Amino acid sequence: MTLSQARERFPLVPVEIVKWALENIPDPRDVERGLLRLERSRQIEIRYSA
C-alpha cells in the first residue's frame, strides 16, 4: 500500500501517522489493521462529540 492509497482509504487518520506506519511496520496486514482501528476510533469520536 502506498501513502496515497492509505490516505484515500483512511482519510481521518493524520498523514504523519499513516506515513510512520507505512515506513515502520513491515507486515502490510498489520498496517491495515492498525490504520483501520484508528479510522474507526476517529469516526466514533466525531459521532459522539456533537
KOLTI-155269 format. One record per atom (N, C-alpha, C): x, y negated, z. Coordinates in steps of 0.02 Angstrom, whole numbers, padded with zeros to 5 digits, always signed. Layout:
XYZ
...
//
This chain:
+00043+00058+00000
+00000+00000+00000
+00045-00061+00000
+00028-00108-00043
+00066-00170-00046
+00034-00222-00001
+00070-00277+00009
+00045-00331+00051
-00020-00359+00023
-00024-00369-00042
-00085-00396-00071
-00144-00348-00065
-00131-00283-00072
-00184-00233-00064
-00209-00233+00008
-00163-00236+00055
-00181-00236+00126
-00220-00299+00144
-00199-00356+00118
-00235-00419+00132
-00306-00416+00104
-00314-00387+00046
-00380-00381+00015
-00424-00334+00056
-00395-00280+00080
-00434-00230+00117
-00448-00250+00189
-00402-00287+00220
-00408-00307+00290
-00402-00382+00296
-00452-00420+00273
-00445-00494+00271
-00445-00527+00339
-00470-00496+00391
-00473-00528+00457
-00408-00519+00497
-00365-00474+00475
-00302-00462+00510
-00252-00515+00486
-00219-00549+00532
-00170-00601+00513
-00115-00574+00468
-00093-00615+00422
-00042-00596+00372
+00022-00571+00406
+00042-00604+00460
+00103-00584+00494
+00099-00512+00521
+00041-00493+00546
+00033-00426+00573
+00033-00375+00516
-00002-00390+00462
-00003-00345+00404
+00068-00335+00377
+00104-00390+00370
+00172-00386+00344
+00217-00345+00390
+00212-00357+00455
+00252-00320+00503
+00236-00245+00499
+00172-00229+00497
+00152-00159+00495
+00179-00124+00433
+00174-00157+00376
+00198-00126+00314
+00274-00117+00315
+00309-00162+00347
+00382-00158+00349
+00408-00108+00402
+00371-00098+00456
+00399-00061+00513
+00366+00006+00528
+00310+00021+00497
+00278+00085+00510
+00286+00128+00447
+00324+00183+00453
+00341+00222+00393
+00282+00262+00364
+00236+00285+00405
+00182+00327+00380
+00123+00284+00357
+00106+00287+00293
+00051+00245+00267
-00016+00258+00302
-00027+00320+00324
-00089+00335+00360
-00092+00299+00426
-00036+00295+00460
-00033+00258+00524
-00044+00184+00514
-00016+00157+00460
-00026+00085+00444
-00100+00073+00433
-00130+00114+00392
-00201+00105+00376
-00244+00112+00438
-00230+00161+00479
-00268+00172+00541
-00262+00112+00588
-00203+00087+00597
-00193+00029+00641
-00226-00034+00615
-00218-00047+00551
-00249-00107+00522
-00325-00102+00523
-00351-00043+00512
-00423-00033+00515
-00449-00047+00585
-00414-00024+00636
-00435-00038+00705
-00433-00113+00721
-00381-00147+00697
-00377-00219+00707
-00434-00255+00671
-00448-00234+00611
-00502-00265+00572
-00569-00257+00608
-00582-00197+00633
-00645-00184+00668
-00649-00224+00733
-00594-00231+00769
-00595-00269+00831
-00608-00343+00817
-00581-00369+00762
-00595-00438+00742
-00668-00447+00723
-00698-00398+00689
-00768-00401+00671
-00812-00403+00733
-00796-00362+00781
-00834-00360+00844
-00826-00426+00881
-00765-00452+00883
-00751-00516+00917
-00792-00572+00885
-00794-00574+00819
-00832-00626+00785
-00906-00617+00797
-00930-00556+00795
-01001-00544+00803
-01026-00565+00872
-00987-00552+00924
-01011-00565+00992
-00987-00632+01021
-00948-00669+00984
-00925-00734+01009
-00976-00789+00998
-01026-00777+00958
-01075-00828+00942
-01126-00837+00998
//
